[in-house]
Amino acid sequence: MQRLNKNLSKEKKERLDEIGFIWDKLENVWETGFKHLKDFSNEHKHIRVNREYMPEDGFKLESWAVRQRTVYKQGTLSKEKISKLESIPGWSWDLKEQNWNDSLMHLREYSKKFDTCKMKTNYTTENGFKLWAWANNIRRKKDQLTQKQIQQFESIKGWVWDVEKQYWEEGIKNLKEFANSEGHSK
């Protein structure tokens, strides 16, 4: 296309532009992916695109997003494209870190809403995140967490590492209150 572009008159270029002629196919694919990612982010309020997601035009958005992260890590993604991707709320170059932060956000929102981190078995957020399962998994893996990660949890109101111990202590407290109030613990 570069050679064709140089040999065409201004008038011919303008006529091709009017009908939406694509001068740079790779750039067009990038812009299409970027538009789809922005649309996905606006609709879903996150950018964790899974393989099954497919916009109406069949664009493979998950593959495109993975490719952008790869090209970035290789140091070959342009500053302009880096800036555009970073302008999308929630964009992250590291999916593992992004998933961690998103999961913590769900826990913080739960704590803020219910004033505790105690939740029903198999509790799932409105957007399908399995918060109960994730929190229990974290509790089991406490010894594998960094000190920073441990502090992140301990800064959340209502978080406890040992749920069974918490239930026991609450039960004893309630029994004492009942015994004091009723004069027995039968």
Residue pairs with C-beta under 8 A, 6 or more apart in sequence:
1 23
1 24
1 25
5 13
5 23
8 16
22 28
29 64
30 81
32 57
32 59
33 59
33 61
33 64
33 65
33 68
34 81
34 84
34 85
36 55
36 59
36 61
36 64
37 47
37 49
37 61
37 64
37 65
37 85
37 88
38 88
39 55
40 47
40 49
40 53
40 55
40 61
41 47
41 88
41 89
41 90
41 91
44 127
45 90
45 127
46 90
46 102
46 127
47 65
47 88
47 90
47 91
47 92
47 98
48 95
48 98
48 99
48 102
49 61
49 62
49 65
50 62
51 62
51 63
53 61
53 62
54 60
54 61
55 61
68 77
68 81
68 85
69 93
69 94
69 95
71 77
72 82
72 93
73 93
85 91
90 98
90 102
92 98
92 101
100 149
102 129
103 129
103 131
103 134
104 152
104 153
104 156
106 125
106 129
106 131
106 134
107 117
107 131
107 134
107 135
107 153
107 156
107 159
108 156
109 125
110 117
110 119
110 123
110 125
110 131
111 117
111 156
111 157
111 158
111 159
112 157
114 158
115 157
115 158
116 157
116 158
117 135
117 156
117 157
117 158
117 159
117 160
118 158
118 160
118 163
118 166
119 131
119 132
119 135
120 132
121 132
122 130
122 132
122 133
123 130
123 131
123 132
124 130
124 131
124 132
125 131
136 163
138 145
138 153
139 161
139 162
139 163
142 150
142 161
145 153
153 159
153 161
160 166
175 185
178 185
179 185
